[in-house]
Amino acid sequence: MSGLPSPSKQLGQHFLVDENIVRVIGRLARLEPDDVVLEIGPGQGVLTDFLARSSALVHAVELDRRLEPHLSERFGDRANVQLHFADALHLDGASLEPAPTKLVANLPYNAATPIVVESLDGLPSVTSWCVMVQREVADRFFAQPSTKAYGAVSVLLQLASERTGWHPVSREVFRPRPNVDSALVAFRRRSDPPADWRDLKRVVEAAFAHRRKRLANSLELAGVADRDRVSAALGVLGRPSSARAEELSPPEFVELAAALR
């Protein structure tokens, strides 16, 4: 569109311009008329417009102030679109009224993983997600143990949610055209997420912080527990002291965190 600023490489921006993929997003997100949607990175507002026509209200959070004139002009008279010009990673979820029930977004490449991980406990009102991310990131979300893609984000997402949909995305739906493939991933919050989430998250992230090292060494380096204590906890799980983080299943991390607690 003329008059719009160019997408920022620094912010990982790739504007969504294809209406067809927007309809796929709507299907995977299972939008309902009473949904309150949180969209992070509205860009030119193509997805925002669709969400506003399909739900009760949209909280659109945009970091790039250069887009404020365009978005304000496009949605300023839409009663069910609230524009928030802020960093989504530092957004106080409690400040959003009414509270969002779904997170639907074409996430900026360089912030997609932390946005999703932080939303798991930072946005307790959100019950389902449908996010467009880099294909490599999408593969990590629900990767299986002992695979290259399996990591901290895999463990946390699988403990907090279950996948409900997945769809590959052509590079042609973006401007500028990215050099990597993308995918849509939809998932919903589990009804019985693990307790003591913050403590569990600390253990999981520390476990994968030094991926080449044994789990006991990695947790000791992160200051979670000394090697002997971790080895003893692994023994409770029936795992050897030489186990590495990628060998443990998500439920085993819950057991490990409990044993260390």
PADO-911099 format. One record per residue (C-alpha): y, x, z; residue in three letters. Coordinates in steps of 0.1 Angstrom, whole numbers, plus 5000, padded with zeros to 4 digits. Layout:
N
YXZALA
...
END
This chain:
261
500050005000MET
503550124992SER
505750215021GLY
502850295044LEU
502450645059PRO
499550865047SER
496450865069PRO
496551145094SER
493751405093LYS
494651505128GLN
493951155140LEU
490751125120GLY
492250825101GLN
490450665071HIS
491950325064PHE
489550035056LEU
490549875023VAL
487449675012ASP
487249305020GLU
483449295014ASN
482549535042ILE
484849335065VAL
482649035060ARG
479549245069VAL
481349345101ILE
481948985109GLY
478248905104ARG
477049195126LEU
479649125152ALA
478548765154ARG
482148645159LEU
482748315176GLU
485948105177PRO
486448175214ASP
485948555212ASP
488648785225VAL
488249095203VAL
489449455210LEU
490149645179GLU
490850015181ILE
492650175152GLY
493749875131PRO
495350105104GLY
496649885077GLN
495449565094GLY
492749465069VAL
490149415096LEU
492749285120THR
493548995097ASP
489948895094PHE
489348915131LEU
492448705138ALA
491048435115ARG
487648445131SER
488348465168SER
490648335196ALA
492648655200LEU
492749015189VAL
493949305210HIS
494849565183ALA
495349915198VAL
496950175176GLU
497850535185LEU
499850615154ASP
503450495159ARG
504250545122ARG
502250225116LEU
504250015140GLU
506749875115PRO
504049765091HIS
501749615117LEU
504649445135SER
505849295102GLU
502349185092ARG
501249035126PHE
504548975145GLY
504348595139ASP
500548565146ARG
500248425181ALA
496648535185ASN
497348905177VAL
498649135204GLN
499649485193LEU
499349775217HIS
500650115207PHE
498750345230ALA
495950595232ASP
492650395235ALA
491150675255LEU
493750625282HIS
494050255280LEU
493750055312ASP
491249785303GLY
492349575332ALA
495849545316SER
494449355286LEU
494948975292GLU
492948785284PRO
490149035289ALA
488249135257PRO
484749015252THR
483849215221LYS
484849555207LEU
485049545169VAL
486549845151ALA
486650105124ASN
486850395149LEU
488750715142PRO
486150985135TYR
487451235160ASN
487450995190ALA
484550755182ALA
482050885207THR
484250915238PRO
485750565230ILE
482350405229VAL
481050595260VAL
484050525281GLU
484050155271SER
480550105287LEU
481950115322ASP
485750105315GLY
485549765298LEU
483149565319PRO
484249235302SER
483049355268VAL
479549225262THR
479049345226SER
480249605201TRP
480349645164CYS
481749975153VAL
482150175121MET
481550545128VAL
480550855109GLN
476850835099ARG
475951135120GLU
477450975151VAL
475650645143ALA
472350825142ASP
473050975177ARG
473650635193PHE
470050525194PHE
468250845187ALA
464850905202GLN
463951185227PRO
462951525213SER
464951475181THR
467951675170LYS
470251375172ALA
469251285208TYR
471851365234GLY
473951235262ALA
475550945242VAL
471950835231SER
470850815267VAL
473950635280LEU
474050375252LEU
470350295254GLN
470550245292LEU
473650025290ALA
472949835257SER
470449745230GLU
471049775193ARG
471349445174THR
472349565139GLY
472949865116TRP
474449885081HIS
475150195059PRO
478750205045VAL
479850345012SER
482650605012ARG
484450384987GLU
485550135013VAL
488050385028PHE
491350545017ARG
491350835016PRO
487750865006ARG
486051065034PRO
483651355028ASN
481051215050VAL
478950895051ASP
479550615076SER
477650335092ALA
478150015111LEU
476349995145VAL
476149675165ALA
474849655201PHE
475049435231ARG
475249505268ARG
471949485287ARG
471849215315SER
470449475339ASP
472249805334PRO
471450085359PRO
473250095392ALA
475450395403ASP
476650435367TRP
479250705373ARG
476750925391ASP
474150865364LEU
476750945337LYS
477651275354ARG
473951385355VAL
473351285319VAL
476451465305GLU
475751775326ALA
472151785314ALA
473151815278PHE
476152035284ALA
474052345278HIS
471452215254ARG
469652545248ARG
469052595285LYS
466452435307ARG
467552115324LEU
467452275359ALA
469752555347ASN
472152325330SER
472552095360LEU
473052395383GLU
475752545359LEU
477452205360ALA
477452205398GLY
475251895400VAL
472452055420ALA
470752385424ASP
467652475403ARG
465152435431ASP
466352085439ARG
466351985402VAL
462852135398SER
461551925427ALA
463151615413ALA
461451685379LEU
458151715397GLY
458651365411VAL
458951255374LEU
455751445365GLY
457851695345ARG
457552075347PRO
460452275360SER
460852415324SER
461752075310ALA
464752045287ARG
467151755286ALA
466151625252GLU
462551575264GLU
463451315290LEU
463650945280SER
466650735291PRO
464650565320PRO
463650915333GLU
467251005336PHE
467750705359VAL
464850835380GLU
466151195380LEU
469651085391ALA
468150885419ALA
465951175430ALA
468951405431LEU
471051155449ARG
END
